[in-house]
Amino acid sequence: MAGEAHHTQRGTLPQEPLSPGLSECREGSIRVWSDFLRVHLHPRSICMIQKYNHDGEAGRLEAFGQGEGVLKEPKYQEELEDRLHFYVEECDYLQGFQILCDLHDGFSGVGAKAAEMLQDEYSGRGIITWGLLPGPYHRGEARRNIYRLLNTAFGLVHLTAHSSLVCPLSLDGSLGLRPGPPVNFPYLHYDATLPFHCSAILATALDTFTAPYRLCSSPVSMVQLADMLSFCGKKVVTAGATIPFPLAPGQSLPDSLMQLGGATPWTPLSACGDLSGTRCFAQSVVLRGIDRACHTSQLTPGTPPPSSLHACTTGEEVLAQYLQQQQPRVMSSSHLLLTPCRVVPPYPHLFSSCSPLGMVPDGSLKGAAVESIPVFGALCSSSSLHRALEALAGDLTKLDLRRWASFMDAGVEHDDVAELLQELRSLAQCYQDGD
């Protein structure tokens, strides 16, 4: 299915004040996400799984079947339903639900079962699931790698069955057993061995992708976004982002977009490998943090515009025209937002060559404290998923399941694996380039 549909919207996102006491947060002291949490969580927003350990070599929630089993227990199922009802009753307008869950461990099973419960109880609401995977440096010994492979495959297939849209998020280059190198951002200096760095980058991208349906003024809902991206069974999408968006002092948005050339402008964030030569079927694009004065080219009267982008009269028109030139037969939704992404502490120090407002200078800007950055992000239904899902299925077929009885004993049958392979390959077929 091919078509041309461009929707562009302008908006602003609220800025959050910096919580006192977090500016001294040291990266070396960060172990878990709660070490740098800046908000207080309501007690009824937390469900503790007491029967498994968070860390260590024993008693971990490490298999898909274990995770599914947690929410089959009446105790946890009733607790989750009770907390959901508490918050749903407070909603003026319920668009749907976002699920963020690890794909590589037992939480893939927890997430899949939670999505199934939400689909049963809140039919017609959007369910957008973000499956998180660690970077390549966190691949351990063989057992953990095999568990990662099996959990990822089971998680993707089951989450896809019960979600409106599913997007893997990782700085790794591969979903399968062979790790790819960590992805590269030209203007970021991050340590792929630190979950603190990796999670900050993915959170920046996630905050940008989700902006269209979080804006009060937005005409796009979660369900509408999912419907646009998931036609013909393509319920898994890829993510990509340019962090920060490279706008030099004195440049306009048309200048910067022209400098990007014809290459894919964003760094892939879904562990599906190199995007070169792949086809995009539909995309939702968000550009945030560009000052309104830079949206269009300020040419001297009588000067011929160097490109069609320089002839546009609004920033929204510039962005829509750029996407049309890049992918002329792709259904695109584009959003231009004025509010940048805040990167003050406890955000890690990843920028060594940006101004305080995230602009990329010609020279190096050593020691400048960056406060906010422009970000260019996209969700895309891409043919790269055909290759990635087929490779995942290929790795699964090579496994001798008799060697991994501990995974199977956690609640997975041999017939479940055979059905998984069939569904994974059927899902991959949706993304064939000729579709």
Backbone hydrogen bonds in HBPLUS format (Angstrom, degrees):
<---DONOR---> <-ACCEPTOR-->    atom                        ^
c    i                          cat <-CA-CA->   ^        H-A-AA   ^      H-
h    n   atom  resd res      DA  || num        DHA   H-A  angle D-A-AA Bond
n    s   type  num  typ     dist DA aas  dist angle  dist       angle   num
A0332-SER N   A0005-ALA O   2.91 MM 327  5.78 136.4  2.10 140.5 154.1     1
A0334-SER N   A0007-HIS O   2.47 MM 327  5.59 154.6  1.53 157.3 167.2     2
A0009-GLN N   A0334-SER O   3.05 MM 325  6.68 127.2  2.34 127.6 142.6     3
A0336-LEU N   A0009-GLN O   2.59 MM 327  5.80 151.1  1.67 154.0 164.7     4
A0338-LEU N   A0011-GLY O   2.88 MM 327  6.30 150.0  1.97 162.9 170.9     5
A0025-CYS N   A0022-LEU O   3.03 MM   3  5.28 161.4  2.06 115.5 117.6     6
A0029-SER N   A0026-ARG O   2.99 MM   3  5.52 149.0  2.08 112.7 121.9     7
A0030-ILE N   A0027-GLU O   3.24 MM   3  5.44 163.9  2.26 108.6 113.5     8
A0035-ASP N   A0032-VAL O   2.96 MM   3  5.68 161.2  1.99 121.9 128.0     9
A0036-PHE N   A0033-TRP O   3.22 MM   3  5.95 158.4  2.27 116.3 121.2    10
A0037-LEU N   A0034-SER O   3.45 MM   3  4.77 171.1  2.46  92.5  94.8    11
A0045-SER N   A0042-HIS O   2.82 MM   3  5.34 162.6  1.85 123.9 127.4    12
A0046-ILE N   A0043-PRO O   3.44 MM   3  5.80 165.2  2.46 111.7 113.2    13
A0053-ASN N   A0059-GLY O   2.58 MM   6  5.36 167.3  1.59 146.2 150.9    14
A0106-GLY N   A0061-LEU O   3.05 MM  45  4.91 150.2  2.14 119.6 118.2    15
A0066-GLN N   A0063-ALA O   3.04 MM   3  5.34 123.7  2.36 104.3 118.3    16
A0067-GLY N   A0063-ALA O   3.20 MM   4  6.62 157.3  2.25 153.5 159.7    17
A0068-GLU N   A0064-PHE O   2.98 MM   4  6.32 162.9  2.01 158.4 162.9    18
A0069-GLY N   A0065-GLY O   2.93 MM   4  6.02 152.8  2.00 140.8 148.9    19
A0070-VAL N   A0066-GLN O   3.06 MM   4  6.40 136.1  2.26 143.5 154.1    20
A0070-VAL N   A0067-GLY O   3.21 MM   3  5.26 131.0  2.46  95.6 107.8    21
A0072-LYS N   A0069-GLY O   3.15 MM   3  4.97 151.6  2.23  96.3 104.7    22
A0073-GLU N   A0070-VAL O   3.23 MM   3  5.61 153.3  2.31 104.8 112.5    23
A0077-GLN N   A0073-GLU O   2.99 MM   4  6.08 171.5  2.00 166.1 168.2    24
A0078-GLU N   A0074-PRO O   2.90 MM   4  5.78 166.5  1.92 147.3 151.2    25
A0079-GLU N   A0075-LYS O   3.14 MM   4  6.25 151.0  2.23 137.2 145.6    26
A0080-LEU N   A0076-TYR O   2.92 MM   4  6.09 162.1  1.95 151.6 155.5    27
A0081-GLU N   A0077-GLN O   3.00 MM   4  6.18 167.1  2.02 150.1 154.0    28
A0082-ASP N   A0078-GLU O   2.92 MM   4  5.99 155.4  1.98 144.0 150.8    29
A0083-ARG N   A0079-GLU O   3.11 MM   4  6.32 159.0  2.15 146.6 151.3    30
A0084-LEU N   A0080-LEU O   2.92 MM   4  6.13 159.6  1.96 153.6 159.8    31
A0085-HIS N   A0081-GLU O   2.96 MM   4  6.12 167.0  1.98 151.4 154.5    32
A0086-PHE N   A0082-ASP O   3.13 MM   4  6.31 151.0  2.22 140.8 148.6    33
A0087-TYR N   A0083-ARG O   3.29 MM   4  6.61 155.0  2.35 147.2 151.5    34
A0088-VAL N   A0084-LEU O   2.83 MM   4  6.01 164.8  1.85 160.7 166.0    35
A0089-GLU N   A0085-HIS O   3.05 MM   4  5.97 160.3  2.09 144.9 148.8    36
A0090-GLU N   A0087-TYR O   3.01 MM   3  5.15 142.0  2.16 100.5 111.9    37
A0091-CYS N   A0088-VAL O   3.08 MM   3  5.29 157.4  2.14 106.9 114.0    38
A0126-GLY N   A0095-GLN O   3.12 MM  31  6.25 164.3  2.14 144.8 141.0    39
A0097-PHE N   A0126-GLY O   2.69 MM  29  6.10 154.5  1.75 152.7 158.2    40
A0128-ILE N   A0097-PHE O   2.96 MM  31  6.42 156.7  2.01 164.0 167.5    41
A0099-ILE N   A0128-ILE O   2.96 MM  29  6.31 157.9  2.01 143.9 149.6    42
A0130-TRP N   A0099-ILE O   2.71 MM  31  6.08 166.6  1.73 171.4 176.3    43
A0101-CYS N   A0130-TRP O   3.13 MM  29  6.54 161.6  2.17 160.1 164.6    44
A0132-LEU N   A0101-CYS O   2.87 MM  31  5.96 162.9  1.89 142.1 147.5    45
A0103-LEU N   A0132-LEU O   2.88 MM  29  5.63 161.1  1.92 151.2 148.6    46
A0108-SER N   A0105-ASP O   3.08 MM   3  6.05 170.7  2.09 126.9 129.9    47
A0109-GLY N   A0106-GLY O   2.99 MM   3  5.47 134.8  2.20 109.1 119.6    48
A0110-VAL N   A0106-GLY O   3.31 MM   4  6.76 151.3  2.39 140.4 148.5    49
A0111-GLY N   A0107-PHE O   2.83 MM   4  5.92 166.9  1.85 145.5 148.9    50
A0112-ALA N   A0108-SER O   3.01 MM   4  6.10 154.5  2.08 137.4 144.5    51
A0113-LYS N   A0109-GLY O   3.00 MM   4  6.12 161.4  2.04 146.6 151.3    52
A0114-ALA N   A0110-VAL O   2.88 MM   4  6.07 153.6  1.95 148.1 156.4    53
A0115-ALA N   A0111-GLY O   2.87 MM   4  6.08 156.3  1.93 147.3 153.6    54
A0116-GLU N   A0112-ALA O   3.03 MM   4  6.27 152.7  2.11 142.0 149.4    55
A0117-MET N   A0113-LYS O   2.98 MM   4  6.26 155.6  2.04 146.1 152.2    56
A0118-LEU N   A0114-ALA O   2.95 MM   4  6.22 160.4  1.99 151.5 156.7    57
A0119-GLN N   A0115-ALA O   2.89 MM   4  6.06 158.4  1.94 148.8 154.8    58
A0120-ASP N   A0116-GLU O   3.04 MM   4  6.23 154.3  2.11 145.6 152.0    59
A0121-GLU N   A0117-MET O   3.00 MM   4  6.17 159.1  2.05 149.4 155.0    60
A0122-TYR N   A0118-LEU O   2.74 MM   4  5.50 155.6  1.80 149.1 155.2    61
A0125-ARG N   A0122-TYR O   3.13 MM   3  5.86 162.7  2.16 140.7 143.0    62
A0164-SER N   A0127-ILE O   2.71 MM  37  5.06 148.1  1.81 135.7 146.4    63
A0165-LEU N   A0127-ILE O   3.32 MM  38  6.73 149.1  2.42 153.8 151.7    64
A0129-THR N   A0165-LEU O   2.91 MM  36  6.24 170.0  1.92 157.6 158.4    65
A0167-CYS N   A0129-THR O   2.89 MM  38  6.34 152.5  1.96 157.7 166.9    66
A0131-GLY N   A0167-CYS O   2.99 MM  36  6.07 147.4  2.10 126.5 136.7    67
A0169-LEU N   A0131-GLY O   2.74 MM  38  5.89 154.4  1.80 158.3 155.3    68
A0133-LEU N   A0169-LEU O   3.02 MM  36  6.24 152.1  2.10 166.0 163.8    69
A0138-HIS N   A0135-GLY O   3.17 MM   3  5.82 165.6  2.19 119.5 123.3    70
A0139-ARG N   A0136-PRO O   3.35 MM   3  5.79 154.6  2.42 117.3 115.9    71
A0145-ASN N   A0141-GLU O   3.15 MM   4  6.41 158.1  2.20 153.2 159.8    72
A0146-ILE N   A0142-ALA O   2.91 MM   4  6.15 158.3  1.96 158.2 163.1    73
A0147-TYR N   A0143-ARG O   2.96 MM   4  6.19 162.9  1.99 151.2 156.3    74
A0148-ARG N   A0144-ARG O   2.83 MM   4  5.97 151.8  1.91 142.9 151.3    75
A0149-LEU N   A0145-ASN O   3.00 MM   4  6.27 156.5  2.06 143.6 149.1    76
A0150-LEU N   A0146-ILE O   2.96 MM   4  6.25 170.4  1.97 158.7 159.6    77
A0151-ASN N   A0147-TYR O   2.83 MM   4  5.88 167.9  1.84 153.3 157.5    78
A0152-THR N   A0148-ARG O   2.91 MM   4  5.93 158.5  1.96 147.0 153.3    79
A0153-ALA N   A0149-LEU O   3.06 MM   4  6.26 164.4  2.09 150.8 154.8    80
A0154-PHE N   A0150-LEU O   2.94 MM   4  6.12 175.9  1.94 157.4 158.8    81
A0155-GLY N   A0151-ASN O   2.76 MM   4  5.72 157.2  1.81 144.0 151.9    82
A0156-LEU N   A0152-THR O   2.90 MM   4  6.01 166.3  1.92 149.5 153.0    83
A0157-VAL N   A0153-ALA O   3.15 MM   4  6.29 173.5  2.15 154.0 155.8    84
A0158-HIS N   A0154-PHE O   3.01 MM   4  6.04 170.9  2.01 154.4 157.4    85
A0159-LEU N   A0155-GLY O   2.86 MM   4  5.74 159.9  1.90 148.9 155.5    86
A0160-THR N   A0156-LEU O   2.97 MM   4  5.92 151.8  2.05 140.1 148.1    87
A0161-ALA N   A0157-VAL O   3.17 MM   4  6.39 145.3  2.30 139.0 147.6    88
A0162-HIS N   A0159-LEU O   3.21 MM   3  5.36 135.5  2.42  98.6 109.9    89
A0163-SER N   A0159-LEU O   2.88 MM   4  5.75 118.2  2.27 148.9 162.9    90
A0166-VAL N   A0235-LYS O   2.78 MM  69  6.10 148.9  1.88 163.3 168.6    91
A0237-VAL N   A0166-VAL O   2.86 MM  71  6.27 156.3  1.92 162.1 169.3    92
A0170-SER N   A0269-LEU O   2.84 MM  99  5.36 158.0  1.89 129.8 135.7    93
A0183-VAL N   A0171-LEU O   3.03 MM  12  5.53 155.2  2.10 146.8 154.2    94
A0188-LEU N   A0185-PHE O   3.21 MM   3  5.28 174.0  2.21 114.8 115.8    95
A0189-HIS N   A0350-LEU O   2.87 MM 161  5.06 157.9  1.92 144.0 150.9    96
A0194-LEU N   A0191-ASP O   3.01 MM   3  5.63 166.6  2.02 120.8 125.3    97
A0197-HIS N   A0194-LEU O   3.09 MM   3  5.46 124.1  2.42 108.4 120.2    98
A0198-CYS N   A0194-LEU O   3.15 MM   4  6.48 171.0  2.15 158.9 160.2    99
A0199-SER N   A0195-PRO O   2.78 MM   4  5.75 165.7  1.80 150.4 154.7   100
A0200-ALA N   A0196-PHE O   3.22 MM   4  6.22 148.3  2.33 133.8 141.8   101
A0201-ILE N   A0197-HIS O   3.15 MM   4  6.47 158.7  2.19 154.3 158.9   102
A0202-LEU N   A0198-CYS O   3.05 MM   4  6.33 167.7  2.07 153.7 157.0   103
A0203-ALA N   A0199-SER O   2.82 MM   4  5.89 151.0  1.90 143.6 152.1   104
A0204-THR N   A0200-ALA O   2.99 MM   4  6.17 149.2  2.09 142.4 150.0   105
A0205-ALA N   A0201-ILE O   3.10 MM   4  6.45 158.8  2.15 148.9 154.0   106
A0206-LEU N   A0202-LEU O   2.83 MM   4  6.02 162.0  1.86 148.8 154.4   107
A0207-ASP N   A0203-ALA O   2.89 MM   4  5.96 160.5  1.92 147.5 152.2   108
A0208-THR N   A0204-THR O   3.30 MM   4  6.47 138.5  2.49 134.4 144.4   109
A0208-THR N   A0205-ALA O   3.04 MM   3  5.15 128.3  2.31  97.6 111.7   110
A0209-PHE N   A0205-ALA O   2.86 MM   4  6.20 164.2  1.89 160.4 164.3   111
A0210-THR N   A0206-LEU O   3.13 MM   4  6.14 167.1  2.15 152.9 155.4   112
A0211-ALA N   A0208-THR O   3.26 MM   3  5.39 157.2  2.31 105.4 112.2   113
A0214-ARG N   A0211-ALA O   3.04 MM   3  5.01 149.1  2.14 104.0 113.7   114
A0215-LEU N   A0211-ALA O   3.21 MM   4  6.17 131.5  2.46 160.9 163.9   115
A0218-SER N   A0215-LEU O   3.13 MM   3  5.15 160.0  2.18 103.7 109.9   116
A0225-LEU N   A0221-SER O   2.95 MM   4  6.18 163.2  1.98 154.5 158.8   117
A0226-ALA N   A0222-MET O   2.94 MM   4  6.13 164.8  1.97 150.6 155.1   118
A0227-ASP N   A0223-VAL O   2.85 MM   4  6.02 158.0  1.90 149.1 155.5   119
A0228-MET N   A0224-GLN O   3.01 MM   4  6.19 155.0  2.08 146.8 152.7   120
A0229-LEU N   A0225-LEU O   3.17 MM   4  6.41 154.8  2.24 149.1 155.0   121
A0230-SER N   A0226-ALA O   2.93 MM   4  5.80 139.0  2.10 149.7 159.8   122
A0234-LYS N   A0231-PHE O   3.22 MM   3  5.70 165.2  2.24 114.4 119.0   123
A0235-LYS N   A0233-GLY O   2.96 MM   2  5.64 133.1  2.18 106.0  92.3   124
A0238-THR N   A0380-CYS O   2.80 MM 142  5.24 172.1  1.81 156.7 155.3   125
A0380-CYS N   A0238-THR O   2.84 MM 142  5.24 164.1  1.86 149.3 153.9   126
A0269-LEU N   A0239-ALA O   2.83 MM  30  5.23 163.2  1.86 146.3 140.7   127
A0240-GLY N   A0378-ALA O   2.99 MM 138  5.39 140.5  2.15 155.1 160.4   128
A0378-ALA N   A0240-GLY O   2.88 MM 138  5.39 154.7  1.95 158.1 157.0   129
A0241-ALA N   A0267-THR O   3.02 MM  26  5.27 152.2  2.10 137.2 141.6   130
A0267-THR N   A0241-ALA O   2.87 MM  26  5.27 160.5  1.91 127.0 125.8   131
A0242-THR N   A0376-PHE O   2.68 MM 134  5.05 153.7  1.75 150.5 159.7   132
A0376-PHE N   A0242-THR O   3.22 MM 134  5.05 166.6  2.24 142.0 146.0   133
A0245-PHE N   A0374-PRO O   2.80 MM 129  5.30 161.2  1.83 125.2 131.3   134
A0247-LEU N   A0245-PHE O   3.03 MM   2  6.13 113.0  2.50 117.4 102.0   135
A0360-VAL N   A0247-LEU O   3.16 MM 113  5.72 142.7  2.30 119.4 127.2   136
A0251-GLN N   A0248-ALA O   2.99 MM   3  5.49 159.8  2.03 139.2 141.0   137
A0256-SER N   A0252-SER O   3.08 MM   4  6.42 162.7  2.11 156.7 160.4   138
A0253-LEU N   A0294-CYS O   2.70 MM  41  5.80 159.9  1.74 173.9 166.6   139
A0257-LEU N   A0253-LEU O   2.96 MM   4  6.15 167.9  1.97 160.6 163.6   140
A0258-MET N   A0254-PRO O   2.99 MM   4  6.05 155.4  2.06 146.4 152.9   141
A0259-GLN N   A0255-ASP O   3.10 MM   4  6.38 145.7  2.22 143.3 152.5   142
A0260-LEU N   A0256-SER O   3.27 MM   4  6.63 134.6  2.49 140.2 151.4   143
A0260-LEU N   A0257-LEU O   3.20 MM   3  5.23 133.9  2.42  95.2 107.3   144
A0261-GLY N   A0258-MET O   3.14 MM   3  5.51 147.0  2.25 105.6 114.6   145
A0278-THR N   A0275-LEU O   3.12 MM   3  5.56 155.1  2.18 138.4 136.3   146
A0383-SER N   A0279-ARG O   2.76 MM 104  5.19 159.2  1.80 156.2 162.8   147
A0281-PHE N   A0381-SER O   2.69 MM 100  5.37 179.6  1.69 176.3 176.5   148
A0381-SER N   A0282-ALA O   2.90 MM  99  5.35 167.9  1.91 159.6 163.2   149
A0283-GLN N   A0331-MET O   2.91 MM  48  6.41 154.8  1.97 161.7 167.8   150
A0333-SER N   A0283-GLN O   2.96 MM  50  6.41 146.6  2.07 148.4 159.0   151
A0284-SER N   A0379-LEU O   2.90 MM  95  5.24 155.0  1.96 148.5 156.5   152
A0379-LEU N   A0284-SER O   2.93 MM  95  5.24 156.2  1.99 146.8 154.2   153
A0285-VAL N   A0333-SER O   2.74 MM  48  6.11 166.3  1.76 167.2 171.5   154
A0335-HIS N   A0285-VAL O   2.88 MM  50  6.26 139.5  2.05 146.5 159.5   155
A0286-VAL N   A0377-GLY O   2.86 MM  91  5.31 167.1  1.88 154.1 157.3   156
A0377-GLY N   A0286-VAL O   2.85 MM  91  5.31 168.9  1.86 161.2 163.6   157
A0287-LEU N   A0335-HIS O   2.93 MM  48  6.30 165.0  1.95 169.7 174.8   158
A0337-LEU N   A0287-LEU O   2.87 MM  50  6.21 163.5  1.89 153.1 158.8   159
A0288-ARG N   A0375-VAL O   2.96 MM  87  5.46 167.4  1.98 159.2 163.4   160
A0375-VAL N   A0288-ARG O   3.06 MM  87  5.46 143.1  2.20 134.4 145.6   161
A0289-GLY N   A0337-LEU O   2.91 MM  48  6.37 138.0  2.09 136.1 148.8   162
A0294-CYS N   A0291-ASP O   2.87 MM   3  5.51 155.1  1.93 120.3 128.1   163
A0295-HIS N   A0292-ARG O   3.15 MM   3  5.27 165.6  2.17 109.1 113.5   164
A0303-THR N   A0300-THR O   2.90 MM   3  5.59 157.0  1.95 151.8 153.6   165
A0310-HIS N   A0307-SER O   3.16 MM   3  5.36 128.9  2.44  99.6 111.6   166
A0311-ALA N   A0308-SER O   3.18 MM   3  5.16 146.4  2.30  96.0 105.9   167
A0312-CYS N   A0309-LEU O   3.23 MM   3  5.47 160.7  2.27 105.9 111.8   168
A0318-VAL N   A0314-THR O   3.04 MM   4  6.38 150.0  2.14 143.5 152.1   169
A0319-LEU N   A0315-GLY O   2.98 MM   4  6.27 164.4  2.00 156.6 158.6   170
A0320-ALA N   A0316-GLU O   3.01 MM   4  6.18 168.2  2.02 149.7 153.3   171
A0321-GLN N   A0317-GLU O   2.91 MM   4  5.91 157.9  1.96 144.9 151.4   172
A0322-TYR N   A0318-VAL O   2.95 MM   4  6.13 153.8  2.02 146.6 154.0   173
A0323-LEU N   A0319-LEU O   3.04 MM   4  6.31 164.2  2.07 153.2 156.4   174
A0324-GLN N   A0320-ALA O   2.98 MM   4  6.15 152.9  2.06 144.0 151.9   175
A0325-GLN N   A0321-GLN O   2.98 MM   4  6.21 149.9  2.07 145.7 153.1   176
A0326-GLN N   A0322-TYR O   2.94 MM   4  6.21 155.6  2.00 150.1 157.1   177
A0327-GLN N   A0323-LEU O   2.87 MM   4  5.90 169.6  1.88 153.2 156.0   178
A0330-VAL N   A0327-GLN O   3.24 MM   3  5.48 163.5  2.27 122.1 120.6   179
A0341-CYS N   A0373-ILE O   2.92 MM  32  5.31 171.6  1.93 158.5 155.9   180
A0373-ILE N   A0341-CYS O   2.90 MM  32  5.31 150.0  1.99 140.3 149.3   181
A0343-VAL N   A0371-GLU O   2.88 MM  28  5.25 171.1  1.89 128.7 131.6   182
A0347-TYR N   A0344-VAL O   3.04 MM   3  5.58 161.7  2.08 122.3 121.2   183
A0355-SER N   A0359-MET O   2.87 MM   4  5.18 158.1  1.92 145.8 153.2   184
A0358-GLY N   A0355-SER O   2.81 MM   3  5.06 158.6  1.86 121.8 122.0   185
A0371-GLU N   A0356-PRO O   2.81 MM  15  5.32 166.0  1.83 135.4 139.4   186
A0372-SER N   A0356-PRO O   3.36 MM  16  6.75 155.0  2.42 153.3 160.1   187
A0385-LEU N   A0382-SER O   3.22 MM   3  5.99 165.6  2.24 116.7 120.4   188
A0386-HIS N   A0383-SER O   3.05 MM   3  5.47 145.6  2.17 108.3 117.3   189
A0388-ALA N   A0384-SER O   3.06 MM   4  6.31 165.1  2.09 148.8 153.5   190
A0389-LEU N   A0385-LEU O   2.87 MM   4  5.74 166.9  1.89 144.3 148.2   191
A0390-GLU N   A0386-HIS O   3.05 MM   4  6.02 155.8  2.11 142.2 149.4   192
A0391-ALA N   A0387-ARG O   2.94 MM   4  6.07 153.6  2.01 144.5 151.9   193
A0392-LEU N   A0388-ALA O   3.01 MM   4  6.22 148.6  2.11 139.8 148.5   194
A0393-ALA N   A0389-LEU O   2.95 MM   4  6.21 158.1  2.00 145.8 151.2   195
A0394-GLY N   A0390-GLU O   2.82 MM   4  6.06 151.1  1.90 144.5 153.4   196
A0395-ASP N   A0391-ALA O   2.97 MM   4  6.23 153.3  2.04 147.1 152.6   197
A0396-LEU N   A0392-LEU O   3.15 MM   4  6.43 150.6  2.24 142.9 150.8   198
A0397-THR N   A0393-ALA O   3.07 MM   4  6.38 152.2  2.15 151.1 157.5   199
A0398-LYS N   A0395-ASP O   3.31 MM   3  5.45 141.1  2.47  98.2 108.6   200
A0399-LEU N   A0396-LEU O   3.12 MM   3  5.48 162.4  2.15 111.9 117.4   201
A0403-ARG N   A0400-ASP O   2.97 MM   3  5.85 158.9  2.01 126.6 131.7   202
A0404-TRP N   A0401-LEU O   3.02 MM   3  5.14 150.4  2.11 102.5 111.8   203
A0407-PHE N   A0404-TRP O   3.10 MM   3  5.62 133.5  2.32 109.0 119.4   204
A0408-MET N   A0404-TRP O   3.35 MM   4  6.77 159.4  2.40 146.1 151.6   205
A0409-ASP N   A0405-ALA O   2.74 MM   4  5.90 153.6  1.81 153.2 160.7   206
A0410-ALA N   A0407-PHE O   3.20 MM   3  5.43 151.0  2.28 102.0 110.6   207
A0411-GLY N   A0408-MET O   3.17 MM   3  5.96 158.3  2.22 122.5 123.8   208
A0412-VAL N   A0408-MET O   3.03 MM   4  4.69 159.2  2.08 132.8 137.9   209
A0416-ASP N   A0413-GLU O   3.00 MM   3  5.09 128.3  2.27  96.2 110.3   210
A0417-VAL N   A0414-HIS O   3.14 MM   3  5.26 124.2  2.46  97.4 110.6   211
A0418-ALA N   A0414-HIS O   3.18 MM   4  6.57 158.6  2.23 150.3 155.6   212
A0419-GLU N   A0415-ASP O   2.96 MM   4  6.16 158.5  2.00 146.9 152.8   213
A0420-LEU N   A0416-ASP O   2.84 MM   4  5.98 146.4  1.95 138.4 148.6   214
A0421-LEU N   A0417-VAL O   2.97 MM   4  6.27 159.3  2.01 152.2 155.6   215
A0422-GLN N   A0418-ALA O   3.23 MM   4  6.48 159.3  2.27 144.1 149.3   216
A0423-GLU N   A0419-GLU O   2.98 MM   4  6.22 162.4  2.01 152.1 156.6   217
A0424-LEU N   A0420-LEU O   2.81 MM   4  5.96 154.0  1.88 152.5 160.4   218
A0425-ARG N   A0421-LEU O   3.03 MM   4  6.20 158.6  2.08 147.5 152.3   219
A0426-SER N   A0422-GLN O   2.98 MM   4  6.17 150.8  2.07 143.1 151.8   220
A0427-LEU N   A0423-GLU O   2.91 MM   4  6.06 152.8  1.99 142.6 149.7   221
A0428-ALA N   A0424-LEU O   2.97 MM   4  6.22 152.3  2.05 140.9 148.7   222
A0429-GLN N   A0425-ARG O   3.02 MM   4  6.24 148.1  2.13 142.6 150.1   223
A0430-CYS N   A0427-LEU O   3.15 MM   3  5.48 140.3  2.32 104.1 114.5   224
A0431-TYR N   A0428-ALA O   3.03 MM   3  5.67 156.5  2.08 116.9 123.6   225
A0432-GLN N   A0429-GLN O   3.27 MM   3  5.45 169.3  2.28 113.3 112.7   226
A0435-ASP N   A0432-GLN O   2.94 MM   3  5.49 166.4  1.96 122.8 126.6   227
